[in-house]
């Protein structure tokens, strides 16, 4: 999108589910303990221990997974030109208002976290929750951008100067 256009809505989401971070914290702690026990104390870690190189690679993988989970971000911006969605580091989509057939807030149910293909709403980009902006393009493609700010998002969408048939009221199924 053009940088000099005023952004009317912006939402930045990251994983905030406590249980994901507990699991990742336990995995990270276990990996560090294994490295410490095997490399520094000289004791085998577990009944069938990995090689020293193997346990270091495993630990690096676990911390890469932790970093990746922290780095992933879903950013939604709306301005006079259209909607921009970035699911960092995977996807960047810009949708001009002229490409839009419809936009509505929906409850899409729990589909998991991340990018989900093949729901009745098309591709779902989700970091948390079960509500999002369902977009249908004039070319037939459908996507949903998850949101934690459905009320604010609905107000912004309704206030954008679009043809009345494009934006519909919230649809909580």
Long-range contacts (C-beta under 8 A, 24 or more apart in sequence): 1-77, 1-79, 1-81, 1-82, 1-84, 1-94, 2-81, 5-79, 5-80, 5-81, 6-79, 6-80, 7-77, 7-78, 7-79, 8-78, 8-79, 8-80, 8-156, 8-159, 8-160, 9-76, 9-77, 9-78, 9-149, 9-152, 9-153, 9-156, 10-75, 10-76, 10-77, 10-78, 11-74, 11-75, 11-76, 11-147, 11-148, 11-149, 11-153, 12-73, 12-74, 12-75, 13-73, 13-74, 13-75, 13-127, 13-128, 13-146, 13-147, 13-148, 14-70, 14-72, 14-73, 14-74, 14-127, 15-69, 15-70, 15-72, 15-113, 15-127, 15-128, 16-127, 16-128, 17-113, 17-128, 20-69, 24-65, 24-66, 24-69, 27-62, 27-65, 27-66, 28-62, 28-63, 28-66, 31-55, 31-58, 31-59, 31-62, 31-63, 32-59, 34-58, 34-59, 35-59, 72-114, 72-127, 73-127, 74-125, 74-126, 74-127, 74-145, 74-146, 76-133, 76-145, 76-147, 76-153, 78-153, 78-156, 78-157, 78-160, 80-160, 83-133, 83-135, 83-145, 85-125, 85-143, 85-145, 87-115, 87-125, 90-115, 91-115, 91-125, 93-143, 95-135, 95-137, 97-160, 97-162, 97-166, 99-137, 99-138, 99-139, 100-135, 100-136, 100-137, 100-138, 100-162, 100-166, 101-136, 101-137, 101-138, 101-166, 102-134, 102-135, 102-136, 102-165, 102-166, 102-167, 102-168, 103-133, 103-134, 103-135, 103-136, 103-157, 103-166, 103-167, 103-168, 104-133, 104-134, 104-167, 104-168, 104-169, 104-170, 104-171, 105-131, 105-132, 105-133, 105-134, 105-147, 105-150, 105-153, 105-154, 105-157, 105-170, 105-171, 105-172, 106-131, 106-132, 106-133, 106-134, 106-144, 106-170, 106-171, 106-172, 106-173, 107-131, 107-171, 107-172, 107-173, 108-132, 108-134, 108-144, 119-144, 131-172, 133-157, 134-171
